[in-house]
Amino acid sequence: ITVDGDHSYYGAARDLIDVLPKLKIGGVLVFDDISNPRHPYLIEVWNKYVKSNERFSTYEFNQLGYGIAYAIRQY
């Protein structure tokens, strides 16, 4: 599942809340713009709804462009 939707805090949170239950075990979630200076709160949304959830193995790449994060659902 790729999430590239609303870039407001509330909209990004809503996007993740909507798609996370649909992600199957072994499925991958991709979330972009985690280091976009115009939307600095997107990494906070990612951390709150995905990275802090032990069901997911996560990785963030922000060394190039606006950054990307992905998660694999473990269980």
Secondary structure, DSSP 8 states (H G I E B T S, - for coil): -EE----SHHHHHHHHHHHGGG--TT-EEEEE-TT-TT-TTHHHHHIIIIIT-TTEEEEEE-SSTT-EEEEEE--
